[in-house]
């Protein structure tokens, strides 16, 4: 009994360590603010949309956004809730694997050191992704619960299957890549029953019980989302070219994780060791089909399936470790179970020694990007198209400034139907401004961009982008501090905020919008009045142009920028008459 309390006490200490580090490392990336715009529109009765009237599925974490929408509807600070809930679910996973660790100890009839809990608590990236705002910790928790229920709960078989299927269904509602896990789990499930020579009637009954939640919840959800958005997969799936394979980049993404977290490499050697060792002793079949080893065998199998046929296949992600974090608890479990299975009385010594190696990983992890910069000579936090995302948003991006800018712009733009282009790190700014319409540059929330073709693969999620023609067709008014799309000097504008100033580019000139902003801001809004510019151009430049091609190109630019959007027949006629005259000549 004393040893049991010692196990609980040590596990609780590990959770405190994890909670402390998760809090110290807390952050919010910009991607969550894309989701939060969906949440705001949903709570305001506008539907699950990024822009009112446009049904585009620019997210993959439906259940996570639904969870946050409860707090949004109750008027909580949703970004803060995303941080707190992330830490809560991260610690929930530690609780689950602490219980699993204790149950394995009981099966082995010895008290074992809570290795899994401490390994997770000291994993820099596991604690980093406890926050960030995205669904990572929530998704990991749902997978962990389903794993616990199926292999370690004391529920009756029917309830065990029903609840395992339910939590896997919830995971699928949170991340669609769960479908690969569900399909693989079904194959293993059926294979196990066939190997045990179960009757077909029993097999069908149990498979039905396992998939009942999927049938009753996920399939109706899928039918709804297909009818609502019009595509089989989320828009981000097409935007990130997940329908293609990019194994070279995907395996490199995995390699970058294991380069820093080198103790996890043991999972690649465990199957080889077991195969050779057990084959020599003619115990391989006995080990594989032994009931006590089912969780271990299943865990290893699904890890390799997920890493190869999802993470590697889609090319990984542009955020370091994000796609691998849900695997980390299961990697730690596999290592723990393997060491516990060794026929030695020094199991706890081995576990503790291995944990000491895990402690050193933080040093190598923090050096990883600096080391890569030294090797490549590139002074960037984005190495081989993969970013140390948290470091970018806590060191390189002034998130407080972006929020303050957004809140100040919101006062200026209230009730003005401003259509803005959102750059790579501006989702937070756009969320706080609450623009009438947002155009996300890389196409996450734009069907046309997402379904466009690319001739050369590059950084995942950043291979496609809005063209000037597309922005003009969508009547986007401004881009803010995100680089110039065109060098025309008359497009330049500047906003002077109470706390800061901000450069802008006018993409399409709408006189009513410009005049409304100017009337509110006065000299705080500097821009070139295009009607005045046209008058000067018509008087001073137009009479001296003698090239039809040159004038045609100029008028085409002016048309896209101004004439198409404003009723100004008088000035337009000056150009059409001049073009007609030059064409005759």
N, C-alpha and C positions, 0 to 999 in steps of 0.2 A: 504493500500500500504506500509506503514511504517513497518507493521508486516511482510509483505512478504520479505522486504529487511532484516529485522532482522533474519528471517529464513535462507535466503541465506548467510548472514554474519556468522551466527553460524555454518552452514554447511561447509562453506569455512574454518572456524577456525578448525573444526574437521578434515578436509582433510589435513590441514597443520600439525596438531598433528600426524596424521597417517603417512604422508610423512616423517616427522622428525624421528619418531620411526622406520619406515621401513628402512630408511637410516642408522640409528644407529645400527640396528640389522642385517644389510646386511651380507650375507654369501653365500657360495656355497658348497653344499655337493658333494660327489664323484659320485653319481648316474647320475648327469647331464653330466659328462664327458664320460660316456658310450654312451649317446645320441649324444654328440658332435663328437665322432669318426664316428658315422653313418653320421652325417652332413658333416664332412670332406670328407669321401669317396664319398658321393653323389655329392658334389661340384666338386670333382676331376674326375667325370665320371665313378666311379667304382660301382655305384649302391647303393641302400639303404642297406648297409651291414656293419657289424662290422669288419669282416676280408674279404679281397678280395677273391672272389671265393666261399665263404660260405654264403648262403642265410638263415639267422636266424633272426627272428623278436624279437630282444632283447630289445624292447621298447614298450610302450603302448600310447605314446603321439605323434602320427604321425604329426598332424597339427602344434603342437608346434615346432617340429624339422624342419618342412618345413618353418615355420616362421623364425627360427634362420638361416636356410640355405640361405635365401635371403641375410642376413648380412655377412654370411661366404663367399658367392660367391663375395661379394663386398669388401672382405678383411678387414672387421671390426674385432675388438676384441670381439669375440662371447661370451666368458664367461661374459665379462662386459655388453654386450647387454642383456644377459639373466637376469642379475641383474636389469638393468634399466627398461627393458620391464616389468619385474615382478612387480616393484613398480608402473609403469604406469597403468597396468591392475588392480592392487589392488585399486588404487585411482579411476579408472574408475568405479569399482563396488560401491564405495562410492558415486560417482556422481549419478549413477543410483538410488540407494536407497534413496538419498537425494530428488530426484525428486519424487520418489514413496511416500516418507513421506509427501511431500508437497501436493501431489494429495489426499492422505488420509485426510490430514487436510482440504482441500477444500470440500471433500465429507462430512466431519463431521461439516462443516461450523464453524470451529474455527481454530485458529493458534496454532499449536502444536509444542512442543520442538522437534528438530531433533534427536530423541533418537537413531534411527538406525545408523546414521552416527557417533555419538559419541561412541556408544557401540562398533562398529567395530574399530574405531580409537584408542580405549583404550584396545582392546583385544590383549594381548601379542602374542598369537600364530597366530592370523590373520596377524599381522604385521611381525612376524617371517617368515611366509610362503609367504610373498610378494616377498621375494628373495628365496635363496636356489637353484635356477637354474631350478627347475622342473616346470611343467605345472600348478601348483596349482592355482595361481592367474589368469592366462589366462582362465582356465577352469571355475573358479568361475565367471569371467566376462561374458563369453558366456552364462552361465545359467542365470545370472542376466538380460542380455539383452533380452533373450527369454521371461523371466517372465514379464519384463516391457512391451514388445511389445504386448503380449497377453492380459494382464489385465489392462494396464494403458495408452497405446498409443491411439491416435485418428485416426488411420488408418482405412480405409474401411475394412469391415469384411474379404473380400477375401485376401487383402494385409496383414492384421493382421495374418491370418492363414499361408500364404506363408512365411512371414518373421520370424514368431515364429518357424516354421518348419525348416527354413534355419539355424537359430542360434543353434537350438537343433542338427541339422545335423553336424554343425561345432564342437559342443561340443562332439558329438559321434566320430568324427575324432580325437579329442584330448584325450578323455578317453572312452574306450569301455563300461564302466559301465553306460554311458548315455543311452544305449539301454534299461536298466531297467526303466529309467525315461520316455523315449519315449513310451514304451509299456504301462506303468501305465497312462501316460497322455492321450493316445488314449482311454484307457478304461474309464477314467473319462469323456472325451470329448463325447464319444458315449453315456454313461450313462446319461449325462446331457441333450443331445438332445432327447433321448428316453423318459426321464422324462418330457421334454417339449412337447412331442407328435409331434415331427417334422416328416415330411414325409421321407420315406426311400431314395427317390431320393435326397433330400436335405442333408441327413446324409452322403450318399456316396460321394456327391460332396464336402462337407466340409472336410471329412476325407481325400479325395484325395488331396485337397489343402494343408492340414496340413502336409501331408507326401510326397508332391511332391519333395521337396529338397532331402529327404531321398532316394527316388526312383531314382532320376537323378544323385545324387552325391555319396551317401554312398554305394549303391548297386554296381555300377561300381567299386568303390574303393575296396569294399570287394572282388569282383571277381578278381581284379588285385592282391591284397595281398594274396589271397588264391592260385592263380596260381604261384605267385612269391615265397612265403614261404612254401606253401604246407600244412598248418594247418588252422583249423577253427578259432583258437584263437592265440594271440601272444605267443611266447615262454615263456614269463614271467608268463603267466596264468598257464601253466603246471608246471613251476618251483616252483611257489608259491602254488601249489595244490588248485587253486581256483575252480577246478571242484568238489572238496570235500566240506564238511561243517565242520566248526570249531567254532560253536556258543559260546562255553565256553570261548575261547580266544577272540573271536570277541566282546562279550558283556563286557569282562573285559577291552578291549581296549577302548570301549565307556565309560565305568565307569571311567577310568583314566582321560578322558577329562572332564567329568562332575564333577568329584571330585574337580578339581581346578576351573572350570568355572561353579560354582554352580548356578548362576542366570539363566543359560540356562535350568536348571531342570524344570522351569516353563512350558515348552512345554509339559511335561508329565502330568501336572496337569490341563492344560487348557481344553483338551477334556473332562476330567472327570467332571470338574466344569460346563462346558457348557451343557453337557448331562443332569446332574442332575438339574441344574438351569432352563434350557429351557423346560425340560420334565415336571417339576412341573407347569410351566406357560403355558404348552401346545403350546409352540412356537418353538419346536425343528425343525419340518419340514419347517416352515416358515423361520427360520434362515438359514438352510442349503441351501435352494433353492433361497434365496434372492440374486439377481445379485451382489449387492454391497459386499457380503461376499464371493464371488467365489474365489478370490485370497487367502483369509485367509484359507478357507476350503481346497483348492487344495494344498496350501503350507504345511499345517499340514499333509495331507495325504501322499504327496510325501516324506516329511521328514522321516516319520515312515517307509515307504516302503524302502527308500534308506538305512537308518540306520540298519534296521533288515535284509533285503534280499540282501544287498551287504556288508556293512561294517562288520556286525556281522557274516554273512554267511561265508565269506572268511577268518575270523579270524583276521580282522583288518589289521594292518601293523606294521612293526618294527620301523617306525618313528612316534613318538608321534604326535597326532592330525592331521597328514597329510590328512587322508581320511575324516576327519570331517570338515575341514576348508571350503570346498565348501558349506556345510550346514549352516555355521555360519550366513551369511547375512539373510538367510531365517528364522533361529531361532530368530534373532533379529526382523525381520519383524513381525513374529507371536506374539511375546511378545508385540511389539508396537501396533499392531492392536487390540489385546485382551484388553489391558489397555484403548485404545481409545474407545472401545465398551462399557466400563463400564459407567453406567448412573450416572456420578458424574461430578461436576464442577471443581474438583481438579485433572483433568487428568494430567496437566502439572506438578503438585506437585508430583504425583505418578511416572510419567516418570523420573523426575529429581532425585527423591529418589531412584528409581531402578537403575539409572545410577551410583549413588554414591556407591551402592553395587557392580556394575560392576568394579568400580575403585579398589576396594579391592581385586579383583580376581588376579591381578598381583602378589600381595604378596603371596597368596596361591599357585599360579602357580610356582613361583620361588622356593618355599619351597617344592614343590611336590616330586621331586626326592630325595632331601636331607632327607625328612621325611620318604620316603619309604626305604631309605638306613638305617635310624635309626631303623625302625621297623623290617627290614629283617636281618640287620647286614651284608649286602653285600656292600662292598665298590666298587660300580660300577655305571656308568651312564646308564647302561642297567638294568632296573628293570622289572621283569616279561616279559622279552624278548622284551620290548619296550624301545627305546632310546630317550633321549633328543638330537635329531640329531644336532641341531644348536650348542648346548653347546659342543658337542663332537668335531665339526670341527672348533670351534673358540677357544677352550681351550686345548683340548687333542691332536689334530693333528696339527702339524706345517705345515700349507698349503703352506706357503712361501717356506719352505725348500723342500717340495715335488715338487713344481713347478721348483725350481732352480735345484734340482737333475735331474729332467726330461729334462730340457733344456740342461744341461751339457752332459747327456747320449746321447741325440739326436745328438750332434756333433761327439761323438765317434762311434755311431752305424749307421751313415748315409750310406746308400747303402749296409748295411750288413743285411741279412735276418734273424734277430734274432727273435726267437719265445719265448715269455715270458708268465709266469703265473702271473696273476693279482690277488692280494689278496683283502680282504674286503674293505680296505680304500686306495687302490692304483690306482683307475681309473684316478685320476688327474695326478699322476706320469706317468702312461702309456700314457695318452693323450699327454703330453708334450714331452715324448720320441718319440712318434709316431712309436712304434714297427711295424715291418713288419707283425707280427702275435701276437695277444693277446688271451690268454686263460683265461676267467673269471672263477674264482674258483667255485663259487656257481651255475653256470650253466645258468645264465640269457641269455647268448649268445651262449649256447651249447645245441643242440637238444637232444643229447644222455643223458646228465645229467638231463635236464629238464623233460624228460619222464621216468626217472628211478623211482623206487618205494622206499618209505620209510616205515619202520615198526613202527616208533614212531614219532608222531608230536612234533614239537619244535618251535623254533623261525621262524616266517614267513619270507620267502626269504632266510633262512640260513639252511634249513633242508637237502639240498642235496649238494654234493661237488664232485670235481674231484678226482678220484682214481689215484694212481701212474701208474697203468696199462693204464688208459685212457690217461694220460699225455705222457707216453712213446709211445703209439700208434700214438699220434698226433705230435710226435717229438718236444715237448716243450724243449727248451734249458735251460732256467734259471727261477728261482724265486728269487725275490729281497726282502730281509728284511721282509719276511712274515711267518717266522717259518720254521722249518726243517721238510720235509716230510720223509726223511730217515737220519739215523745217520752216514752213511758211511763217514769216514773222507775225502776220496778222492773226494767227491762231493763239499767240501767247497771251496768257492772262495771269493775274496774281491776286491772291486774297490775303488781306491783312486781318488776322484774327486777334482777339484780345491778348492771347498768350504767345502767338507765333505768326508766321507768314507761310503761305503755301503757293507754289507755282502750279499752274494748270494749263492744259491745252484745250482749246475749243475745237471739238471734232466736227460738230455741225452747228451752224449759227442759226438760232431761232430768236428772232427779234423780241418776241413776247417774253421769252424766258430771260434773255439778257437784260431787257429793260426792267423786269420785275426785280431781279437780283440787284441791279444797279440802283433802283429806287430805295431798296432796303439798306444797302451797304454804303452807298455814296462813294466817297473816295477810298473806302476800304476794298473796293473792287476795281482793279486796274485792267483795262482791256482796250482793244482797238475796235471802235465802232465800224463795222464792216460797210454799212450804207455810206458813211462818210468816206471810207477808203475807196469805195466804188466810184463815188462822185469825182474824187480826185483822179482816179485811174481813167475814167471816161473822158475827163477834160484834158489831162496832161499826157497820157500814154496811148490810149486807144487810137487817136488819129494818126499816129506815126508807125503803127504796126503794119507791115506790108507782107507778112507771111500768113497764109491761110492756116497752115498746120500749127504754127505757134499760137495764133489767136484761138483756134479750135481747142487746143490743149488747155489754154488758160480758161476759156469759158467752161469747159468740162469740169475743171477743178472748182471754179466759182459756183457752177450749178450744183454740184454735189454738196458743197459747203454751205451755200446760201440760197440760191434761187429756188431749189427744189422745196425748201422748207418755209419760204416766205412769199407772200403775194406782192411781187415787186415787178410788175409788167413793164413799167417805164424804163427802169435801168436794164432789164433783160432785153428790151427791144433795141437799145443802143448796141448791144453785142450782136444780136441776130442780123441787124441791118449791116453792120460792119463786116460780118462773116459773108453775107450775101454779096456784098460789093467785091470783096476779095476773091470770092469763088468765080465771079464773072470775069474778073481781070485775069 
